Amino acid sequence: MSPKNAKRTRKSKSPAIHAESFLKSINLVFDADQPTRIGHFRPTTKCVSLIRAMTAQEDDRAFLIVAPYGTGKSLTAVYTLQMIENRPEACDVLKEIAVRLKSVSKELGGFAENRAKHADRQGIVLALHGSSESLAAALQSAAIEAIQRLSDGRQTRFLQSMPTKTAQDAIAILNALKGKASEKGFDRIVIIWDEFGRHLESLVAGGRGEALLELQLLAEFVSRSSDVPITLGLILHQGLLHYASNAPQGVRSDWKKIEGRFRTIQYVDDSKEIYRLVGEVMADRRGEKQPEISKRKATELAKSAQESGLFTDFTQSELGELLYAAFPLEPATLYLLPRVSARVAQNE
């Protein structure tokens, strides 16, 4: 653990934007100990709700995050992990991203910036991915890996001998983790389960649909943890009940009740920032070469596009600058790009 009240004084330089830096695949578990993997993260308006939820800045504590392929939800999840754990090796990249985040949400950016400046403000993040045979075993493994990232292997002995067979074992593991958090000064516990849809598919395929009742118990537990805030985020590509379409009626009824224990966050990014990101990438691809369009012509295109009902969130001046940067993409093409990508493609 870093010394209490220690402040970080290193200054980080803003990295240049390169198109190839965005062509990365992110895995919540594999990249949990690699803060440099989030260096290209550009926060958008839509990611604010997800980050606020997972950092316990909402009244709810259990969330279903529904996000199509390619929307950047895993990248946002890994950033959230790095920001909450706040390890020394992540200091520079967290400060840089906090500056970007402030331009989207002054309040949330200030929270991230303040956290990055103080080495003692750390939390525990349990990162899970895909299907798991045992909820308790998955939580135990993720908790051990989290503690190892923050300190050393000796601090995990209290977890290693705990049973992992039942839902009550899972609750016992979290209670033990809460004790460790209080002892070591960790200010929160976050559970993020990426690709949770794969777990649901495995439950249905294996005829174990009733096993999801464990998640109901877990949601009720985290919602009642007041001494150490705990949040639970399950990331999936479609609504919960979609995965139960081939399950027996009794299972579908149970899953509908379970869904009611969670607040659903729809994560589809068509915000201003994602369009500006496209413009930055297009400008980077051109290099020193100027767009083959005048700024006056770009402004005229902006006016025409808005008269057609496109880009209504932009001022005409903002849209003119965007169309100039994103040339040769035509306005309608640029407008549709993130929407089509959210349905059929990946971010790249």
C-alpha positions as semicolon CSV with decimal commas, in nm:
position;residue;x (nm);y (nm);z (nm)
1;M;0,000;0,000;0,000
2;S;0,116;0,350;-0,068
3;P;0,179;0,583;0,229
4;K;-0,128;0,762;0,365
5;N;-0,183;1,116;0,244
6;A;0,098;1,082;-0,009
7;K;0,057;1,315;-0,305
8;R;0,175;1,252;-0,657
9;T;0,359;1,537;-0,814
10;R;0,468;1,391;-1,145
11;K;0,341;1,570;-1,452
12;S;0,233;1,376;-1,754
13;K;0,246;1,502;-2,110
14;S;-0,052;1,462;-2,335
15;P;0,026;1,181;-2,581
16;A;-0,015;1,239;-2,953
17;I;-0,325;1,091;-3,111
18;H;-0,253;0,812;-3,355
19;A;-0,517;0,614;-3,537
20;E;-0,343;0,284;-3,467
21;S;-0,362;0,348;-3,092
22;F;-0,738;0,294;-3,109
23;L;-0,713;-0,045;-3,275
24;K;-0,685;-0,243;-2,955
25;S;-0,886;-0,524;-2,807
26;I;-0,944;-0,492;-2,434
27;N;-0,998;-0,774;-2,186
28;L;-1,102;-0,678;-1,834
29;V;-0,914;-0,963;-1,668
30;F;-0,603;-0,977;-1,888
31;D;-0,550;-0,599;-1,886
32;A;-0,628;-0,534;-1,520
33;D;-0,258;-0,502;-1,434
34;Q;-0,164;-0,309;-1,751
35;P;-0,262;0,060;-1,706
36;T;-0,090;0,162;-2,031
37;R;-0,360;-0,029;-2,223
38;I;-0,611;0,247;-2,143
39;G;-0,387;0,536;-2,250
40;H;-0,598;0,596;-2,563
41;F;-0,928;0,612;-2,372
42;R;-1,139;0,913;-2,469
43;P;-1,432;0,951;-2,225
44;T;-1,769;1,033;-2,379
45;T;-2,097;1,157;-2,238
46;K;-2,246;0,808;-2,251
47;C;-1,967;0,652;-2,040
48;V;-2,031;0,896;-1,753
49;S;-2,337;0,706;-1,630
50;L;-2,145;0,378;-1,629
51;I;-1,846;0,520;-1,441
52;R;-2,070;0,698;-1,188
53;A;-2,262;0,377;-1,127
54;M;-1,956;0,162;-1,073
55;T;-1,787;0,414;-0,844
56;A;-2,088;0,415;-0,606
57;Q;-2,203;0,766;-0,696
58;E;-2,561;0,650;-0,756
59;D;-2,826;0,531;-0,510
60;D;-2,843;0,190;-0,679
61;R;-2,559;-0,057;-0,632
62;A;-2,642;-0,343;-0,874
63;F;-2,646;-0,281;-1,249
64;L;-2,705;-0,459;-1,579
65;I;-2,497;-0,280;-1,843
66;V;-2,643;-0,364;-2,185
67;A;-2,393;-0,278;-2,456
68;P;-2,371;-0,396;-2,818
69;Y;-2,039;-0,515;-2,957
70;G;-1,787;-0,242;-3,026
71;T;-1,929;0,031;-2,802
72;G;-1,619;0,052;-2,583
73;K;-1,781;-0,079;-2,266
74;S;-1,485;-0,306;-2,184
75;L;-1,243;-0,016;-2,224
76;T;-1,460;0,194;-1,991
77;A;-1,469;-0,096;-1,746
78;V;-1,089;-0,132;-1,746
79;Y;-1,050;0,245;-1,694
80;T;-1,291;0,225;-1,400
81;L;-1,084;-0,059;-1,254
82;Q;-0,762;0,139;-1,288
83;M;-0,917;0,454;-1,143
84;I;-1,061;0,273;-0,840
85;E;-0,745;0,071;-0,767
86;N;-0,533;0,384;-0,824
87;R;-0,200;0,200;-0,822
88;P;0,124;0,403;-0,846
89;E;0,214;0,266;-1,190
90;A;-0,116;0,400;-1,326
91;C;-0,063;0,754;-1,192
92;D;0,038;0,929;-1,514
93;V;-0,227;0,775;-1,738
94;L;-0,501;0,832;-1,480
95;K;-0,412;1,201;-1,451
96;E;-0,420;1,239;-1,829
97;I;-0,758;1,071;-1,864
98;A;-0,899;1,272;-1,573
99;V;-0,829;1,589;-1,772
100;R;-1,022;1,448;-2,069
101;L;-1,303;1,335;-1,841
102;K;-1,343;1,686;-1,698
103;S;-1,426;1,817;-2,044
104;V;-1,719;1,574;-2,054
105;S;-1,827;1,585;-1,687
106;K;-1,667;1,844;-1,462
107;E;-1,793;1,669;-1,148
108;L;-1,682;1,318;-1,241
109;G;-1,354;1,445;-1,388
110;G;-1,284;1,626;-1,063
111;F;-1,350;1,305;-0,871
112;A;-1,107;1,113;-1,094
113;E;-0,845;1,389;-1,081
114;N;-0,862;1,417;-0,703
115;R;-0,831;1,041;-0,666
116;A;-0,529;1,025;-0,897
117;K;-0,348;1,289;-0,690
118;H;-0,373;1,091;-0,366
119;A;-0,198;0,756;-0,350
120;D;-0,392;0,645;-0,042
121;R;-0,733;0,656;-0,215
122;Q;-0,761;0,300;-0,335
123;G;-1,036;0,044;-0,372
124;I;-1,065;-0,325;-0,452
125;V;-1,195;-0,432;-0,794
126;L;-1,302;-0,789;-0,864
127;A;-1,274;-0,850;-1,240
128;L;-1,467;-1,144;-1,384
129;H;-1,506;-1,248;-1,748
130;G;-1,725;-1,498;-1,928
131;S;-1,887;-1,809;-1,786
132;S;-1,808;-1,965;-1,451
133;E;-1,905;-2,297;-1,294
134;S;-1,914;-2,148;-0,944
135;L;-2,000;-1,792;-0,841
136;A;-1,814;-1,828;-0,511
137;A;-1,504;-1,967;-0,682
138;A;-1,509;-1,688;-0,941
139;L;-1,534;-1,422;-0,670
140;Q;-1,259;-1,588;-0,467
141;S;-1,021;-1,599;-0,764
142;A;-1,099;-1,240;-0,864
143;A;-1,053;-1,119;-0,504
144;I;-0,715;-1,290;-0,474
145;E;-0,597;-1,134;-0,801
146;A;-0,722;-0,792;-0,688
147;I;-0,538;-0,805;-0,356
148;Q;-0,223;-0,921;-0,535
149;R;-0,239;-0,621;-0,768
150;L;-0,264;-0,389;-0,469
151;S;-0,016;-0,551;-0,229
152;D;0,137;-0,900;-0,228
153;G;0,042;-1,265;-0,218
154;R;0,072;-1,297;0,159
155;Q;-0,229;-1,070;0,202
156;T;-0,453;-1,326;0,026
157;R;-0,414;-1,618;0,269
158;F;-0,741;-1,536;0,442
159;L;-0,924;-1,600;0,114
160;Q;-0,745;-1,909;-0,012
161;S;-0,887;-2,152;0,241
162;M;-1,249;-2,035;0,225
163;P;-1,512;-2,277;0,082
164;T;-1,653;-2,199;-0,264
165;K;-1,955;-2,425;-0,311
166;T;-2,266;-2,223;-0,231
167;A;-2,410;-1,875;-0,269
168;Q;-2,361;-1,827;0,103
169;D;-1,991;-1,903;0,050
170;A;-1,984;-1,618;-0,204
171;I;-2,135;-1,381;0,054
172;A;-1,885;-1,500;0,314
173;I;-1,599;-1,421;0,075
174;L;-1,730;-1,068;0,024
175;N;-1,773;-1,020;0,399
176;A;-1,412;-1,129;0,452
177;L;-1,305;-0,890;0,177
178;K;-1,495;-0,607;0,347
179;G;-1,297;-0,681;0,664
180;K;-0,971;-0,657;0,472
181;A;-1,085;-0,331;0,310
182;S;-1,160;-0,176;0,649
183;E;-0,828;-0,301;0,790
184;K;-0,616;-0,167;0,502
185;G;-0,805;0,155;0,433
186;F;-0,959;0,061;0,095
187;D;-1,258;0,287;0,040
188;R;-1,482;0,068;-0,180
189;I;-1,527;-0,269;-0,348
190;V;-1,634;-0,297;-0,712
191;I;-1,739;-0,617;-0,888
192;I;-1,734;-0,599;-1,270
193;W;-1,835;-0,904;-1,471
194;D;-1,763;-0,856;-1,841
195;E;-1,914;-1,081;-2,109
196;F;-2,176;-1,189;-1,854
197;G;-2,395;-1,300;-2,143
198;R;-2,164;-1,599;-2,194
199;H;-2,234;-1,704;-1,836
200;L;-2,609;-1,682;-1,899
201;E;-2,575;-1,887;-2,218
202;S;-2,381;-2,156;-2,030
203;L;-2,649;-2,170;-1,758
204;V;-2,923;-2,226;-2,016
205;A;-2,720;-2,476;-2,219
206;G;-2,637;-2,672;-1,904
207;G;-2,991;-2,668;-1,771
208;R;-2,878;-2,464;-1,469
209;G;-3,103;-2,162;-1,511
210;E;-3,192;-2,167;-1,142
211;A;-2,828;-2,093;-1,058
212;L;-2,894;-1,730;-1,148
213;L;-3,078;-1,699;-0,816
214;E;-2,730;-1,663;-0,666
215;L;-2,700;-1,330;-0,845
216;Q;-3,022;-1,211;-0,683
217;L;-2,874;-1,283;-0,340
218;L;-2,552;-1,107;-0,440
219;A;-2,743;-0,800;-0,565
220;E;-2,936;-0,782;-0,239
221;F;-2,614;-0,810;-0,039
222;V;-2,426;-0,532;-0,221
223;S;-2,729;-0,305;-0,201
224;R;-2,722;-0,334;0,178
225;S;-2,349;-0,279;0,231
226;S;-2,318;0,066;0,389
227;D;-1,993;0,044;0,589
228;V;-1,788;-0,036;0,276
229;P;-1,971;0,059;-0,048
230;I;-1,996;-0,234;-0,290
231;T;-2,114;-0,208;-0,651
232;L;-2,194;-0,490;-0,891
233;G;-2,193;-0,442;-1,269
234;L;-2,286;-0,720;-1,511
235;I;-2,197;-0,637;-1,871
236;L;-2,391;-0,813;-2,146
237;H;-2,475;-0,754;-2,510
238;Q;-2,854;-0,790;-2,487
239;G;-3,124;-0,773;-2,223
240;L;-3,123;-1,041;-1,954
241;L;-3,443;-1,211;-2,067
242;H;-3,313;-1,246;-2,423
243;Y;-3,074;-1,514;-2,297
244;A;-3,364;-1,708;-2,141
245;S;-3,566;-1,734;-2,464
246;N;-3,496;-2,109;-2,491
247;A;-3,531;-2,179;-2,118
248;P;-3,838;-2,331;-1,950
249;Q;-4,118;-2,092;-1,851
250;G;-4,035;-2,129;-1,482
251;V;-3,677;-2,019;-1,543
252;R;-3,791;-1,718;-1,751
253;S;-4,025;-1,613;-1,469
254;D;-3,745;-1,639;-1,214
255;W;-3,506;-1,441;-1,436
256;K;-3,765;-1,168;-1,478
257;K;-3,783;-1,132;-1,100
258;I;-3,404;-1,129;-1,077
259;E;-3,383;-0,858;-1,344
260;G;-3,592;-0,639;-1,115
261;R;-3,310;-0,638;-0,857
262;F;-3,084;-0,456;-1,103
263;R;-3,092;-0,113;-1,263
264;T;-3,035;-0,138;-1,638
265;I;-2,790;0,098;-1,809
266;Q;-2,820;0,109;-2,188
267;Y;-2,470;0,177;-2,319
268;V;-2,487;0,286;-2,684
269;D;-2,251;0,567;-2,771
270;D;-2,366;0,818;-3,034
271;S;-2,251;1,124;-2,837
272;K;-2,061;1,429;-2,957
273;E;-1,732;1,289;-2,832
274;I;-1,751;0,976;-3,047
275;Y;-1,795;1,194;-3,359
276;R;-1,502;1,412;-3,256
277;L;-1,298;1,097;-3,206
278;V;-1,374;0,994;-3,565
279;G;-1,264;1,340;-3,678
280;E;-0,937;1,308;-3,486
281;V;-0,867;0,967;-3,638
282;M;-0,937;1,094;-3,992
283;A;-0,712;1,396;-3,935
284;D;-0,436;1,167;-3,810
285;R;-0,464;0,949;-4,121
286;R;-0,411;1,256;-4,342
287;G;-0,103;1,362;-4,147
288;E;0,021;1,704;-4,263
289;K;-0,204;1,704;-4,568
290;Q;-0,494;1,949;-4,551
291;P;-0,851;1,830;-4,629
292;E;-0,961;1,876;-4,990
293;I;-1,245;2,099;-4,877
294;S;-1,257;2,459;-4,755
295;K;-1,380;2,548;-4,408
296;R;-1,648;2,762;-4,573
297;K;-1,774;2,462;-4,772
298;A;-1,769;2,250;-4,453
299;T;-1,986;2,512;-4,281
300;E;-2,231;2,506;-4,572
301;L;-2,251;2,126;-4,545
302;A;-2,311;2,162;-4,172
303;K;-2,604;2,395;-4,231
304;S;-2,752;2,159;-4,490
305;A;-2,710;1,856;-4,262
306;Q;-2,884;2,024;-3,970
307;E;-3,169;2,138;-4,196
308;S;-3,213;1,768;-4,273
309;G;-3,233;1,685;-3,901
310;L;-2,878;1,551;-3,854
311;F;-2,635;1,643;-3,575
312;T;-2,889;1,852;-3,385
313;D;-2,674;1,840;-3,069
314;F;-2,401;2,044;-3,242
315;T;-2,386;2,414;-3,308
316;Q;-2,337;2,496;-3,676
317;S;-1,983;2,613;-3,602
318;E;-1,898;2,292;-3,412
319;L;-2,039;2,076;-3,690
320;G;-1,848;2,270;-3,957
321;E;-1,523;2,202;-3,773
322;L;-1,615;1,835;-3,737
323;L;-1,698;1,789;-4,106
324;Y;-1,373;1,964;-4,200
325;A;-1,171;1,731;-3,977
326;A;-1,360;1,416;-4,086
327;F;-1,335;1,483;-4,463
328;P;-1,383;1,292;-4,696
329;L;-1,665;1,136;-4,490
330;E;-1,994;1,287;-4,603
331;P;-2,229;1,419;-4,330
332;A;-2,484;1,136;-4,358
333;T;-2,208;0,874;-4,358
334;L;-2,047;1,025;-4,050
335;Y;-2,385;1,051;-3,876
336;L;-2,465;0,683;-3,937
337;L;-2,120;0,542;-3,863
338;P;-2,144;0,498;-3,482
339;R;-2,502;0,373;-3,511
340;V;-2,412;0,108;-3,767
341;S;-2,099;0,018;-3,571
342;A;-2,303;-0,036;-3,255
343;R;-2,518;-0,291;-3,439
344;V;-2,279;-0,489;-3,658
345;A;-1,916;-0,400;-3,593
346;Q;-1,638;-0,342;-3,344
347;N;-1,500;-0,001;-3,251
348;E;-1,220;-0,034;-3,503
